[in-house]
Amino acid sequence: GAGVSQSPSNKVTEKGKDVELRCDPISGHTALYWYRQSLGQGLEFLIYFQGNSAPDKSGLPSDRFSAERTGGSVSTLTIQRTQQEDSAVYLCASSLAGGSTDTQYFGPGTRLTVL
Amino acid sequence: GNSVTQMEGPVTLSEEAFLTINCTYTATGYPSLFWYVQYPGEGLQLLLKATKADDKGSNKGFEATYRKETTSFHLEKGSVQVSDSAVYFCALSDQSGANNLFFGTGTRLTVIP
C-alpha cells in the first residue's frame, strides 16, 4: 500500500511569511509524528497525535509552530512568521498504534528554506 | 533523560569489509532500540529494531544486539557492499509520553569498490 506522503517536497519562503506543510499518514495508522532534521540540531521531535487525544506538543520549539490533524488522518504543520533558523527538512511519520515498540514509517520530507 | 550517542562519521570502507557503527544510549525506562537508514535522495527507513534486552535485530545482512548491561546497540555487517552507502541513525523510543524517537547524530558510510 501507499506509504507516508508529504507536500510540498520543497518550499522556499521569505522571512516573516507563514507556511503550511502537509502529511498524509499510512491508512489505518492512528499515531502521527512530526520531526525536524537540521544541520545544527540533527533529528528532533516536534509533535505527536494519537487518535482523537489531545496532541503532545512538548517538542515544538516556539509558539510560532502549530499543527492539527483532521479526522484522525491528514495533518498540517503551520509555521507562522518564519525565521531563517526554521530552515530544515520537516519529516512526518506514522505508526500503527503509537506504542514504543511500533515501527515509525517516515515520509520523504518537506525541505523548507527561509530566505 | 533520553539520549543516543553514535559513532561520528564519516566512515569509508572498501567493498566486503566488516562494518561496525557504535551506538550507546541513556534512557529513563525500558526503551526499544532502532537503526534507521537514509539512502541518498531517499527518506528514512527502518533497518532493524530490538524491543527488549538481549534481542537481536537483523535485516539485509545487518545485525544489532540490545545490550542492557552496556546500554549499547552497535550495528554490524560482515561484508559491506557499495549499495550500503548511506547515513545510519541509531534511535530509541522510551515508554513514556509520546513514545517519540530520540535519534543519534547519524553516521555517513561510504563503501568504495
gemmi code that builds the backbone of each chain (N, CA, C; Angstrom):
import gemmi

chains = {
    "A": [
        ("GLY", (0.824, -1.192, 0.000), (0.000, 0.000, 0.000), (0.861, 1.245, 0.000)),
        ("ALA", (0.246, 2.383, -0.043), (0.976, 3.639, -0.103), (1.642, 3.913, 1.225)),
        ("GLY", (2.773, 4.600, 1.138), (3.477, 4.994, 2.339), (3.004, 6.344, 2.810)),
        ("VAL", (3.782, 6.960, 3.686), (3.504, 8.303, 4.161), (3.868, 9.291, 3.055)),
        ("SER", (2.969, 10.198, 2.761), (3.281, 11.209, 1.752), (3.265, 12.595, 2.387)),
        ("GLN", (4.093, 13.465, 1.829), (4.198, 14.834, 2.315), (4.213, 15.799, 1.145)),
        ("SER", (3.656, 16.980, 1.388), (3.703, 18.009, 0.357), (3.801, 19.387, 1.004)),
        ("PRO", (4.438, 20.336, 0.318), (5.229, 20.134, -0.888), (6.552, 19.442, -0.567)),
        ("SER", (7.277, 19.038, -1.577), (8.579, 18.429, -1.327), (9.621, 19.493, -1.009)),
        ("ASN", (9.439, 20.658, -1.606), (10.319, 21.794, -1.348), (9.490, 23.046, -1.191)),
        ("LYS", (9.919, 23.902, -0.260), (9.223, 25.180, -0.066), (10.266, 26.242, 0.237)),
        ("VAL", (10.256, 27.288, -0.570), (11.127, 28.434, -0.332), (10.229, 29.607, 0.031)),
        ("THR", (10.533, 30.266, 1.121), (9.698, 31.371, 1.568), (10.579, 32.492, 2.076)),
        ("GLU", (9.950, 33.640, 2.220), (10.683, 34.784, 2.751), (10.464, 34.878, 4.257)),
        ("LYS", (11.457, 35.370, 4.913), (11.372, 35.570, 6.354), (10.121, 36.370, 6.702)),
        ("GLY", (9.390, 35.890, 7.712), (8.191, 36.585, 8.154), (6.901, 36.038, 7.579)),
        ("LYS", (7.001, 35.228, 6.527), (5.798, 34.651, 5.931), (5.384, 33.380, 6.695)),
        ("ASP", (4.108, 33.007, 6.557), (3.606, 31.762, 7.146), (3.692, 30.644, 6.109)),
        ("VAL", (3.929, 29.422, 6.597), (3.947, 28.262, 5.696), (3.115, 27.136, 6.291)),
        ("GLU", (2.557, 26.318, 5.401), (1.818, 25.129, 5.817), (2.413, 23.905, 5.140)),
        ("LEU", (2.688, 22.887, 5.936), (3.245, 21.639, 5.419), (2.226, 20.530, 5.686)),
        ("ARG", (2.080, 19.645, 4.699), (1.031, 18.645, 4.807), (1.604, 17.244, 4.898)),
        ("CYS", (0.896, 16.391, 5.658), (1.296, 14.997, 5.800), (0.081, 14.093, 5.687)),
        ("ASP", (0.215, 13.062, 4.836), (-0.797, 12.018, 4.713), (-0.209, 10.726, 5.259)),
        ("PRO", (-0.696, 10.265, 6.407), (-0.098, 9.063, 7.001), (-0.566, 7.796, 6.284)),
        ("ILE", (0.006, 6.689, 6.660), (-0.436, 5.397, 6.134), (-1.855, 5.124, 6.646)),
        ("SER", (-2.705, 4.683, 5.749), (-4.089, 4.417, 6.108), (-4.160, 3.402, 7.256)),
        ("GLY", (-4.960, 3.741, 8.269), (-5.113, 2.838, 9.407), (-4.175, 3.107, 10.556)),
        ("HIS", (-3.162, 3.934, 10.335), (-2.237, 4.279, 11.421), (-2.865, 5.364, 12.288)),
        ("THR", (-2.902, 5.087, 13.595), (-3.545, 6.045, 14.486), (-2.571, 7.096, 15.022)),
        ("ALA", (-1.286, 6.786, 14.985), (-0.284, 7.702, 15.537), (0.425, 8.445, 14.414)),
        ("LEU", (0.641, 9.739, 14.635), (1.323, 10.576, 13.645), (2.296, 11.472, 14.374)),
        ("TYR", (3.509, 11.584, 13.825), (4.580, 12.378, 14.431), (5.119, 13.370, 13.409)),
        ("TRP", (5.549, 14.510, 13.895), (6.348, 15.451, 13.110), (7.724, 15.565, 13.749)),
        ("TYR", (8.739, 15.516, 12.898), (10.128, 15.714, 13.316), (10.750, 16.770, 12.409)),
        ("ARG", (11.885, 17.275, 12.857), (12.626, 18.248, 12.056), (14.075, 17.763, 11.975)),
        ("GLN", (14.638, 17.845, 10.777), (16.027, 17.439, 10.563), (16.806, 18.640, 10.074)),
        ("SER", (17.708, 19.117, 10.910), (18.508, 20.277, 10.523), (19.965, 20.009, 10.816)),
        ("LEU", (20.830, 20.764, 10.148), (22.266, 20.536, 10.279), (22.729, 20.743, 11.710)),
        ("GLY", (22.226, 21.752, 12.352), (22.712, 22.077, 13.678), (22.129, 21.216, 14.791)),
        ("GLN", (20.905, 20.760, 14.603), (20.173, 20.080, 15.683), (19.933, 18.599, 15.419)),
        ("GLY", (20.294, 18.097, 14.262), (20.005, 16.700, 13.972), (18.516, 16.479, 13.823)),
        ("LEU", (18.056, 15.276, 14.180), (16.650, 14.916, 14.081), (15.978, 15.153, 15.420)),
        ("GLU", (14.966, 16.009, 15.445), (14.305, 16.311, 16.711), (12.792, 16.210, 16.571)),
        ("PHE", (12.184, 15.691, 17.612), (10.741, 15.515, 17.692), (10.045, 16.853, 17.861)),
        ("LEU", (8.915, 17.017, 17.184), (8.137, 18.250, 17.304), (6.805, 18.016, 18.006)),
        ("ILE", (5.964, 17.128, 17.441), (4.617, 16.982, 17.952), (4.098, 15.584, 17.613)),
        ("TYR", (3.139, 15.115, 18.423), (2.621, 13.752, 18.295), (1.103, 13.785, 18.423)),
        ("PHE", (0.432, 13.067, 17.498), (-1.005, 12.880, 17.546), (-1.303, 11.388, 17.719)),
        ("GLN", (-2.255, 11.092, 18.582), (-2.691, 9.698, 18.758), (-4.215, 9.705, 18.752)),
        ("GLY", (-4.793, 9.155, 17.696), (-6.231, 9.083, 17.593), (-6.870, 10.435, 17.793)),
        ("ASN", (-7.876, 10.467, 18.671), (-8.597, 11.712, 18.945), (-8.106, 12.416, 20.201)),
        ("SER", (-7.010, 11.922, 20.776), (-6.487, 12.539, 22.003), (-5.841, 13.882, 21.698)),
        ("ALA", (-5.710, 14.684, 22.737), (-5.011, 15.960, 22.593), (-3.557, 15.684, 22.206)),
        ("PRO", (-3.014, 16.468, 21.283), (-1.647, 16.212, 20.836), (-0.615, 16.501, 21.918)),
        ("ASP", (0.501, 15.816, 21.813), (1.659, 16.080, 22.673), (2.537, 17.095, 21.941)),
        ("LYS", (2.562, 18.310, 22.427), (3.262, 19.402, 21.752), (4.621, 19.690, 22.390)),
        ("SER", (5.112, 18.763, 23.174), (6.279, 19.046, 24.005), (7.545, 19.365, 23.222)),
        ("GLY", (7.592, 19.002, 21.941), (8.786, 19.253, 21.158), (8.757, 20.525, 20.328)),
        ("LEU", (7.648, 21.223, 20.318), (7.550, 22.415, 19.482), (8.516, 23.485, 20.007)),
        ("PRO", (9.340, 24.070, 19.133), (10.386, 24.990, 19.588), (9.881, 26.371, 19.992)),
        ("SER", (8.731, 26.772, 19.480), (8.195, 28.085, 19.856), (6.707, 28.106, 19.546)),
        ("ASP", (6.027, 29.167, 19.997), (4.590, 29.248, 19.749), (4.280, 29.657, 18.318)),
        ("ARG", (5.295, 29.844, 17.495), (5.053, 30.085, 16.071), (4.690, 28.788, 15.352)),
        ("PHE", (4.959, 27.674, 16.004), (4.697, 26.365, 15.417), (3.379, 25.822, 15.962)),
        ("SER", (2.563, 25.285, 15.068), (1.336, 24.626, 15.482), (1.029, 23.528, 14.483)),
        ("ALA", (0.183, 22.614, 14.887), (-0.196, 21.528, 13.987), (-1.593, 21.080, 14.325)),
        ("GLU", (-2.264, 20.555, 13.317), (-3.559, 19.956, 13.549), (-3.667, 18.686, 12.722)),
        ("ARG", (-4.602, 17.854, 13.144), (-4.842, 16.605, 12.438), (-6.345, 16.459, 12.301)),
        ("THR", (-6.803, 16.477, 11.074), (-8.231, 16.471, 10.827), (-8.725, 15.050, 10.571)),
        ("GLY", (-9.805, 14.699, 11.254), (-10.429, 13.403, 11.027), (-9.529, 12.226, 11.332)),
        ("GLY", (-8.533, 12.455, 12.173), (-7.634, 11.370, 12.527), (-6.743, 10.914, 11.399)),
        ("SER", (-6.627, 11.733, 10.341), (-5.818, 11.303, 9.211), (-4.778, 12.367, 8.850)),
        ("VAL", (-5.110, 13.199, 7.874), (-4.171, 14.195, 7.364), (-3.783, 15.193, 8.450)),
        ("SER", (-2.520, 15.578, 8.429), (-2.033, 16.571, 9.390), (-1.380, 17.735, 8.651)),
        ("THR", (-1.523, 18.917, 9.236), (-0.874, 20.119, 8.707), (-0.027, 20.749, 9.799)),
        ("LEU", (1.226, 20.999, 9.482), (2.129, 21.729, 10.374), (2.231, 23.153, 9.848)),
        ("THR", (1.932, 24.116, 10.705), (1.973, 25.519, 10.317), (3.084, 26.228, 11.081)),
        ("ILE", (3.871, 26.982, 10.345), (4.900, 27.826, 10.956), (4.564, 29.263, 10.611)),
        ("GLN", (4.321, 30.048, 11.638), (3.984, 31.465, 11.426), (5.241, 32.320, 11.526)),
        ("ARG", (5.247, 33.403, 10.762), (6.336, 34.394, 10.827), (7.689, 33.676, 10.782)),
        ("THR", (7.914, 32.951, 9.696), (9.105, 32.107, 9.588), (10.388, 32.899, 9.794)),
        ("GLN", (11.348, 32.224, 10.390), (12.684, 32.763, 10.628), (13.704, 31.895, 9.888)),
        ("GLN", (14.882, 32.428, 9.677), (15.902, 31.667, 8.950), (16.274, 30.385, 9.674)),
        ("GLU", (16.214, 30.395, 10.995), (16.573, 29.179, 11.743), (15.523, 28.078, 11.614)),
        ("ASP", (14.371, 28.406, 10.979), (13.366, 27.377, 10.720), (13.720, 26.533, 9.495)),
        ("SER", (14.715, 26.946, 8.739), (15.134, 26.184, 7.558), (15.593, 24.795, 7.989)),
        ("ALA", (14.963, 23.789, 7.396), (15.229, 22.405, 7.788), (14.403, 21.500, 6.880)),
        ("VAL", (14.584, 20.197, 7.061), (13.689, 19.219, 6.434), (12.696, 18.776, 7.497)),
        ("TYR", (11.418, 18.918, 7.192), (10.367, 18.538, 8.131), (9.837, 17.163, 7.724)),
        ("LEU", (9.936, 16.238, 8.654), (9.571, 14.845, 8.402), (8.314, 14.479, 9.170)),
        ("CYS", (7.469, 13.739, 8.509), (6.277, 13.204, 9.126), (6.432, 11.683, 9.208)),
        ("ALA", (5.947, 11.100, 10.273), (5.986, 9.645, 10.424), (4.662, 9.176, 10.998)),
        ("SER", (4.288, 7.942, 10.675), (3.106, 7.366, 11.293), (3.417, 5.959, 11.783)),
        ("SER", (2.664, 5.540, 12.786), (2.796, 4.167, 13.271), (1.407, 3.629, 13.580)),
        ("LEU", (1.339, 2.325, 13.670), (0.041, 1.679, 13.780), (-0.733, 2.140, 15.014)),
        ("ALA", (-0.057, 2.136, 16.171), (-0.786, 2.435, 17.403), (-0.034, 3.373, 18.338)),
        ("GLY", (1.150, 3.825, 17.939), (1.876, 4.769, 18.775), (2.610, 4.155, 19.945)),
        ("GLY", (2.724, 2.832, 19.987), (3.450, 2.203, 21.078), (4.955, 2.351, 20.926)),
        ("SER", (5.670, 2.154, 22.036), (7.118, 2.362, 21.998), (7.825, 1.301, 21.158)),
        ("THR", (7.192, 0.157, 20.943), (7.813, -0.879, 20.115), (7.405, -0.784, 18.657)),
        ("ASP", (6.443, 0.079, 18.358), (5.946, 0.192, 16.982), (6.977, 0.821, 16.074)),
        ("THR", (7.036, 0.350, 14.849), (7.882, 0.972, 13.835), (7.217, 2.251, 13.352)),
        ("GLN", (7.996, 3.308, 13.280), (7.506, 4.552, 12.696), (7.947, 4.594, 11.231)),
        ("TYR", (7.007, 4.869, 10.347), (7.261, 4.937, 8.909), (7.308, 6.407, 8.509)),
        ("PHE", (8.395, 6.775, 7.858), (8.641, 8.175, 7.556), (8.262, 8.524, 6.115)),
        ("GLY", (7.788, 9.751, 5.951), (7.601, 10.304, 4.627), (8.906, 10.842, 4.070)),
        ("PRO", (8.875, 11.331, 2.823), (10.089, 11.824, 2.165), (10.550, 13.179, 2.671)),
        ("GLY", (9.666, 13.872, 3.406), (10.051, 15.160, 3.977), (9.705, 16.351, 3.091)),
        ("THR", (9.610, 17.497, 3.749), (9.492, 18.785, 3.062), (10.718, 19.607, 3.422)),
        ("ARG", (11.465, 20.003, 2.399), (12.637, 20.856, 2.642), (12.190, 22.304, 2.634)),
        ("LEU", (12.303, 22.962, 3.778), (11.908, 24.363, 3.914), (13.147, 25.237, 3.935)),
        ("THR", (13.136, 26.230, 3.073), (14.217, 27.210, 3.043), (13.612, 28.584, 3.287)),
        ("VAL", (14.092, 29.250, 4.324), (13.623, 30.595, 4.650), (14.720, 31.590, 4.284)),
        ("LEU", (14.382, 32.469, 3.349), (15.387, 33.423, 2.860), (15.426, 34.689, 3.710)),
    ],
    "B": [
        ("GLY", (17.194, 11.748, 31.466), (16.593, 11.966, 30.167), (17.038, 10.923, 29.177)),
        ("ASN", (16.491, 11.003, 27.983), (16.800, 10.066, 26.910), (17.796, 10.680, 25.937)),
        ("SER", (18.788, 9.910, 25.554), (19.732, 10.379, 24.545), (20.411, 9.193, 23.878)),
        ("VAL", (20.904, 9.449, 22.685), (21.618, 8.434, 21.911), (22.936, 9.025, 21.443)),
        ("THR", (23.994, 8.290, 21.634), (25.309, 8.707, 21.161), (25.808, 7.676, 20.171)),
        ("GLN", (26.131, 8.113, 18.981), (26.645, 7.174, 17.999), (27.934, 7.674, 17.407)),
        ("MET", (28.649, 6.734, 16.837), (29.961, 6.978, 16.280), (29.909, 8.110, 15.264)),
        ("GLU", (30.855, 9.007, 15.388), (30.946, 10.100, 14.424), (31.436, 9.554, 13.098)),
        ("GLY", (30.978, 10.149, 12.045), (31.478, 9.747, 10.747), (32.391, 10.810, 10.191)),
        ("PRO", (32.592, 10.798, 8.906), (32.152, 9.735, 8.005), (33.045, 8.487, 8.084)),
        ("VAL", (32.462, 7.376, 7.667), (33.182, 6.112, 7.621), (33.309, 5.703, 6.159)),
        ("THR", (34.511, 5.387, 5.758), (34.759, 4.925, 4.393), (35.382, 3.541, 4.456)),
        ("LEU", (34.745, 2.597, 3.760), (35.222, 1.218, 3.753), (35.309, 0.709, 2.325)),
        ("SER", (36.170, -0.262, 2.133), (36.209, -0.958, 0.850), (35.130, -2.030, 0.836)),
        ("GLU", (34.675, -2.346, -0.355), (33.666, -3.397, -0.511), (34.157, -4.682, 0.151)),
        ("GLU", (33.238, -5.385, 0.814), (33.474, -6.642, 1.512), (34.156, -6.472, 2.863)),
        ("ALA", (34.398, -5.246, 3.275), (34.978, -5.021, 4.605), (33.913, -5.227, 5.679)),
        ("PHE", (34.386, -5.382, 6.937), (33.495, -5.537, 8.081), (33.117, -4.156, 8.620)),
        ("LEU", (31.853, -4.000, 8.946), (31.357, -2.709, 9.432), (30.897, -2.817, 10.883)),
        ("THR", (31.318, -1.853, 11.681), (30.721, -1.636, 12.996), (30.443, -0.153, 13.160)),
        ("ILE", (29.225, 0.184, 13.544), (28.891, 1.551, 13.931), (28.398, 1.482, 15.369)),
        ("ASN", (29.134, 2.156, 16.252), (28.808, 2.089, 17.673), (27.637, 3.004, 18.036)),
        ("CYS", (26.807, 2.511, 18.952), (25.681, 3.287, 19.451), (25.489, 2.957, 20.925)),
        ("THR", (25.444, 3.975, 21.758), (25.107, 3.795, 23.162), (23.959, 4.730, 23.501)),
        ("TYR", (23.236, 4.396, 24.563), (22.049, 5.183, 24.872), (21.926, 5.436, 26.367)),
        ("THR", (21.128, 6.433, 26.683), (20.693, 6.716, 28.039), (19.182, 6.814, 27.990)),
        ("ALA", (18.510, 6.102, 28.882), (17.050, 6.122, 28.870), (16.527, 6.037, 30.293)),
        ("THR", (15.356, 6.628, 30.484), (14.767, 6.637, 31.824), (13.958, 5.367, 32.094)),
        ("GLY", (13.538, 4.679, 31.052), (12.729, 3.481, 31.244), (13.332, 2.285, 30.550)),
        ("TYR", (12.487, 1.555, 29.844), (12.925, 0.359, 29.123), (12.689, 0.605, 27.637)),
        ("PRO", (13.688, 1.144, 26.967), (13.448, 1.587, 25.591), (13.415, 0.464, 24.579)),
        ("SER", (12.811, 0.744, 23.444), (13.023, -0.043, 22.242), (14.109, 0.666, 21.451)),
        ("LEU", (14.902, -0.105, 20.732), (16.046, 0.453, 20.009), (15.913, 0.173, 18.513)),
        ("PHE", (16.334, 1.127, 17.728), (16.137, 1.074, 16.277), (17.404, 1.530, 15.559)),
        ("TRP", (17.608, 0.990, 14.375), (18.518, 1.564, 13.398), (17.699, 1.936, 12.173)),
        ("TYR", (17.787, 3.212, 11.804), (17.175, 3.706, 10.583), (18.287, 4.034, 9.585)),
        ("VAL", (17.948, 3.938, 8.298), (18.924, 4.237, 7.253), (18.320, 5.227, 6.260)),
        ("GLN", (19.154, 6.117, 5.802), (18.730, 7.108, 4.808), (19.660, 6.994, 3.608)),
        ("TYR", (19.170, 6.364, 2.547), (19.950, 6.247, 1.316), (19.932, 7.573, 0.564)),
        ("PRO", (20.919, 7.837, -0.266), (20.986, 9.119, -0.978), (19.695, 9.425, -1.719)),
        ("GLY", (19.140, 10.600, -1.441), (17.934, 11.032, -2.136), (16.656, 10.366, -1.675)),
        ("GLU", (16.725, 9.567, -0.617), (15.541, 8.870, -0.143), (15.213, 9.255, 1.300)),
        ("GLY", (14.049, 8.830, 1.752), (13.634, 9.103, 3.120), (14.175, 8.096, 4.105)),
        ("LEU", (13.941, 8.378, 5.367), (14.349, 7.474, 6.446), (13.550, 6.185, 6.384)),
        ("GLN", (14.250, 5.073, 6.515), (13.530, 3.813, 6.575), (14.133, 2.925, 7.654)),
        ("LEU", (13.272, 2.125, 8.258), (13.727, 1.241, 9.313), (14.654, 0.178, 8.742)),
        ("LEU", (15.781, -0.024, 9.399), (16.690, -1.103, 9.019), (16.449, -2.321, 9.914)),
        ("LEU", (16.432, -2.104, 11.222), (16.161, -3.183, 12.156), (15.814, -2.592, 13.505)),
        ("LYS", (15.253, -3.465, 14.365), (14.911, -2.995, 15.704), (14.991, -4.139, 16.704)),
        ("ALA", (15.056, -3.764, 17.985), (15.012, -4.728, 19.082), (14.236, -4.076, 20.219)),
        ("THR", (13.337, -4.838, 20.812), (12.429, -4.227, 21.776), (12.689, -4.614, 23.220)),
        ("LYS", (13.598, -5.553, 23.453), (13.946, -5.872, 24.838), (15.375, -6.382, 24.901)),
        ("ALA", (15.882, -6.402, 26.118), (17.281, -6.765, 26.337), (17.589, -8.143, 25.765)),
        ("ASP", (18.770, -8.236, 25.141), (19.311, -9.454, 24.534), (18.665, -9.811, 23.199)),
        ("ASP", (17.667, -9.066, 22.773), (17.097, -9.274, 21.441), (18.126, -8.901, 20.398)),
        ("LYS", (18.121, -9.621, 19.284), (18.964, -9.255, 18.146), (18.051, -8.889, 16.991)),
        ("GLY", (18.255, -7.688, 16.453), (17.558, -7.301, 15.240), (18.448, -7.590, 14.047)),
        ("SER", (17.852, -7.998, 12.926), (18.661, -8.274, 11.747), (17.859, -8.004, 10.483)),
        ("ASN", (18.576, -7.569, 9.456), (17.931, -7.274, 8.175), (19.027, -6.978, 7.159)),
        ("LYS", (18.906, -7.499, 5.966), (19.822, -7.211, 4.859), (21.279, -7.472, 5.231)),
        ("GLY", (21.526, -8.429, 6.095), (22.885, -8.763, 6.499), (23.394, -7.938, 7.663)),
        ("PHE", (22.645, -6.930, 8.070), (22.994, -6.115, 9.236), (22.429, -6.763, 10.501)),
        ("GLU", (23.157, -6.588, 11.612), (22.697, -7.094, 12.900), (23.008, -6.095, 13.996)),
        ("ALA", (22.195, -6.099, 15.041), (22.490, -5.319, 16.234), (21.843, -6.030, 17.415)),
        ("THR", (22.561, -6.102, 18.530), (22.056, -6.774, 19.717), (21.847, -5.766, 20.830)),
        ("TYR", (20.698, -5.823, 21.447), (20.310, -4.930, 22.540), (21.044, -5.401, 23.792)),
        ("ARG", (22.033, -4.610, 24.239), (22.836, -4.953, 25.418), (22.504, -3.983, 26.540)),
        ("LYS", (21.697, -4.464, 27.474), (21.281, -3.586, 28.563), (22.450, -3.291, 29.505)),
        ("GLU", (23.320, -4.278, 29.704), (24.411, -4.097, 30.668), (25.409, -3.032, 30.223)),
        ("THR", (25.553, -2.869, 28.914), (26.466, -1.829, 28.398), (25.699, -0.691, 27.742)),
        ("THR", (24.393, -0.706, 27.833), (23.495, 0.272, 27.191), (23.955, 0.559, 25.762)),
        ("SER", (24.071, -0.513, 24.985), (24.575, -0.358, 23.624), (23.707, -1.098, 22.619)),
        ("PHE", (23.840, -0.696, 21.363), (23.098, -1.309, 20.253), (23.931, -1.105, 18.995)),
        ("HIS", (25.103, -1.696, 18.971), (26.042, -1.483, 17.883), (25.581, -2.191, 16.610)),
        ("LEU", (25.732, -1.520, 15.486), (25.338, -2.074, 14.184), (26.538, -2.740, 13.533)),
        ("GLU", (26.339, -3.950, 13.005), (27.422, -4.689, 12.362), (26.950, -5.309, 11.057)),
        ("LYS", (27.907, -5.428, 10.141), (27.679, -6.188, 8.916), (29.005, -6.812, 8.506)),
        ("GLY", (28.951, -8.044, 8.140), (30.176, -8.775, 7.875), (30.860, -8.405, 6.578)),
        ("SER", (30.094, -7.988, 5.584), (30.676, -7.725, 4.275), (29.837, -6.652, 3.583)),
        ("VAL", (30.324, -5.425, 3.613), (29.516, -4.332, 3.067), (29.619, -4.272, 1.545)),
        ("GLN", (28.585, -3.699, 0.960), (28.510, -3.511, -0.488), (28.410, -2.019, -0.801)),
        ("VAL", (28.699, -1.691, -2.037), (28.593, -0.287, -2.452), (27.187, 0.245, -2.188)),
        ("SER", (26.203, -0.611, -2.366), (24.805, -0.197, -2.179), (24.454, 0.088, -0.714)),
        ("ASP", (25.335, -0.225, 0.207), (25.108, 0.088, 1.624), (25.495, 1.526, 1.961)),
        ("SER", (26.059, 2.231, 1.016), (26.436, 3.629, 1.243), (25.183, 4.436, 1.588)),
        ("ALA", (25.195, 5.056, 2.754), (24.007, 5.742, 3.275), (24.381, 6.406, 4.593)),
        ("VAL", (23.384, 7.087, 5.185), (23.548, 7.604, 6.543), (22.730, 6.726, 7.477)),
        ("TYR", (23.349, 6.286, 8.560), (22.723, 5.380, 9.512), (22.453, 6.108, 10.828)),
        ("PHE", (21.215, 5.961, 11.317), (20.795, 6.625, 12.551), (20.383, 5.586, 13.588)),
        ("CYS", (20.952, 5.696, 14.759), (20.515, 4.896, 15.899), (19.437, 5.698, 16.638)),
        ("ALA", (18.425, 5.022, 17.144), (17.339, 5.742, 17.805), (16.739, 4.893, 18.908)),
        ("LEU", (16.111, 5.559, 19.856), (15.392, 4.848, 20.903), (14.003, 5.442, 21.077)),
        ("SER", (13.118, 4.594, 21.556), (11.768, 5.010, 21.907), (11.500, 4.525, 23.317)),
        ("ASP", (11.228, 5.466, 24.207), (11.021, 5.102, 25.594), (9.537, 4.953, 25.872)),
        ("GLN", (9.214, 4.269, 26.944), (7.801, 4.013, 27.255), (7.226, 5.152, 28.075)),
        ("SER", (7.263, 6.331, 27.491), (6.717, 7.467, 28.220), (6.224, 8.495, 27.228)),
        ("GLY", (5.206, 9.204, 27.618), (4.728, 10.316, 26.804), (4.378, 9.886, 25.391)),
        ("ALA", (4.976, 10.550, 24.456), (4.628, 10.366, 23.054), (5.271, 9.143, 22.420)),
        ("ASN", (6.156, 8.457, 23.138), (6.896, 7.362, 22.510), (7.597, 7.818, 21.233)),
        ("ASN", (7.985, 9.093, 21.230), (8.702, 9.581, 20.059), (10.109, 9.015, 20.040)),
        ("LEU", (10.730, 9.083, 18.862), (12.091, 8.589, 18.711), (13.101, 9.667, 19.092)),
        ("PHE", (14.137, 9.243, 19.802), (15.307, 10.079, 20.059), (16.422, 9.532, 19.182)),
        ("PHE", (16.978, 10.384, 18.345), (17.956, 9.949, 17.357), (19.378, 10.339, 17.725)),
        ("GLY", (20.321, 9.515, 17.310), (21.708, 9.919, 17.306), (21.954, 10.871, 16.146)),
        ("THR", (23.184, 11.322, 16.021), (23.517, 12.342, 15.026), (23.687, 11.779, 13.624)),
        ("GLY", (23.704, 10.478, 13.494), (23.859, 9.860, 12.181), (25.319, 9.610, 11.839)),
        ("THR", (25.564, 8.529, 11.116), (26.911, 8.177, 10.656), (26.845, 7.926, 9.163)),
        ("ARG", (27.610, 8.705, 8.429), (27.625, 8.538, 6.971), (28.628, 7.452, 6.602)),
        ("LEU", (28.164, 6.455, 5.875), (29.008, 5.351, 5.410), (29.156, 5.436, 3.902)),
        ("THR", (30.378, 5.393, 3.449), (30.666, 5.310, 2.021), (31.459, 4.036, 1.780)),
        ("VAL", (30.956, 3.213, 0.864), (31.650, 1.972, 0.505), (32.191, 2.129, -0.897)),
        ("ILE", (33.490, 1.917, -1.037), (34.125, 2.088, -2.344), (34.458, 0.724, -2.950)),
        ("PRO", (34.321, 0.618, -4.268), (34.556, -0.676, -4.938), (36.018, -1.097, -4.834)),
    ],
}
model = gemmi.Model(1)
for chain_id, residues in chains.items():
    chain = gemmi.Chain(chain_id)
    for i, (resn, *xyz) in enumerate(residues, 1):
        res = gemmi.Residue()
        res.name, res.seqid = resn, gemmi.SeqId(i, " ")
        for name, pos in zip(("N", "CA", "C"), xyz):
            atom = gemmi.Atom()
            atom.name, atom.element = name, gemmi.Element(name[0])
            atom.pos, atom.b_iso = gemmi.Position(*pos), 0.0
            res.add_atom(atom)
        chain.add_residue(res)
    model.add_chain(chain)
structure = gemmi.Structure()
structure.add_model(model)
structure.setup_entities()
